[in-house]
Amino acid sequence: MSQVTAALDYLKQGLSLAKSPGLRPYVIIPMVFNVLVFGGLYYFFGQWIGGWVAGLAAGWEFGGAWSFLNPAVDFLVGAAVVLVWIVLLGCSPVCSPWACS
């Protein structure tokens, strides 16, 4: 049996146990709490880092003959903010406790 099929079997067993009436409150309450806490942390941390990146680049405007580069700089700042969100999203499964085992 491959590891993928074993993992799917364990997932099915866990879901069937989680649906049992005795364990349901011990599964649903922590799950809702974790989704709210970590979703909120992801959102606020991403806003903070995105604002920090945009704030660093706020004074980067060229004048005179170099002013044609301003849209490119704005695009690079926006791309950096999007990259921060992608990195945060990619780090969340890597840093999770079940990924370390």
Phi, psi and omega per residue, in radians:
M1 nan 2.289 -3.127
S2 -1.363 2.889 -3.116
Q3 -1.148 -0.558 -3.125
V4 -1.192 -0.790 3.134
T5 -1.201 -0.604 3.068
A6 -1.121 -0.713 3.119
A7 -1.124 -0.692 3.111
L8 -1.176 -0.634 3.078
D9 -1.137 -0.741 3.105
Y10 -1.134 -0.647 3.099
L11 -1.107 -0.743 3.097
K12 -1.109 -0.719 3.108
Q13 -1.107 -0.758 3.134
G14 -1.118 -0.704 3.121
L15 -1.178 -0.656 3.107
S16 -1.191 -0.630 3.058
L17 -1.187 -0.666 -3.118
A18 -1.181 -0.456 3.139
K19 -1.405 -0.200 -3.134
S20 -1.195 2.479 -3.037
P21 -1.060 -0.532 -3.106
G22 -1.265 -0.569 -3.099
L23 -1.711 -0.192 -3.056
R24 -0.944 -0.828 -3.137
P25 -1.138 -0.514 -3.137
Y26 -1.374 -0.176 3.098
V27 -1.779 -0.808 -3.025
I28 -1.232 -0.799 -3.078
I29 -1.101 -0.872 3.094
P30 -1.114 -0.583 3.140
M31 -1.152 -0.784 3.113
V32 -1.112 -0.759 3.128
F33 -1.063 -0.803 -3.129
N34 -1.141 -0.697 3.120
V35 -1.106 -0.752 -3.141
L36 -1.166 -0.811 -3.094
V37 -1.166 -0.932 -3.065
F38 -1.281 -0.550 3.025
G39 -1.136 -0.729 3.089
G40 -1.146 -0.727 3.102
L41 -1.113 -0.719 3.105
Y42 -1.067 -0.770 -3.115
Y43 -1.155 -0.860 -3.078
F44 -1.228 -0.647 3.100
F45 -1.171 -0.693 3.090
G46 -1.134 -0.685 3.084
Q47 -1.122 -0.718 -3.115
W48 -1.141 -0.841 3.142
I49 -1.163 -0.722 3.113
G50 -1.091 -0.719 3.072
G51 -1.156 -0.617 3.116
W52 -1.147 -0.766 3.119
V53 -1.127 -0.778 3.135
A54 -1.167 -0.607 3.113
G55 -1.190 -0.609 3.094
L56 -1.140 -0.568 -3.084
A57 -1.700 0.145 -3.053
A58 -1.152 -0.592 -3.097
G59 -1.640 0.160 -3.080
W60 -1.574 1.276 3.048
E61 -2.152 2.307 3.141
F62 -1.537 2.578 3.092
G63 -2.081 2.922 3.077
G64 1.247 -2.329 -3.052
A65 -1.228 -0.353 -3.096
W66 -1.616 0.084 -3.065
S67 -1.163 -0.287 3.115
F68 -1.200 -0.255 3.126
L69 -1.469 -0.163 -3.090
N70 -1.029 -0.745 3.076
P71 -1.090 -0.607 3.114
A72 -1.165 -0.699 3.106
V73 -1.146 -0.730 3.089
D74 -1.069 -0.701 3.095
F75 -1.118 -0.742 -3.140
L76 -1.135 -0.650 3.085
V77 -1.148 -0.771 3.089
G78 -1.094 -0.681 3.101
A79 -1.152 -0.628 3.099
A80 -1.145 -0.693 3.111
V81 -1.142 -0.750 3.100
V82 -1.117 -0.673 3.108
L83 -1.110 -0.635 3.078
V84 -1.081 -0.774 3.126
W85 -1.110 -0.690 3.138
I86 -1.171 -0.729 3.120
V87 -1.126 -0.732 3.104
L88 -1.089 -0.707 3.124
L89 -1.176 -0.646 3.114
G90 -1.281 -0.495 -3.131
C91 -1.373 -0.436 -3.072
S92 -1.110 -0.751 3.084
P93 -1.287 -0.491 -3.123
V94 -1.222 -0.652 -3.078
C95 -1.573 0.080 -3.112
S96 -1.304 2.677 -3.075
P97 -1.091 -0.607 -3.088
W98 -1.346 -0.229 3.093
A99 -1.437 -0.268 -3.079
C100 -1.534 -0.119 -3.088
S101 -1.556 nan nan
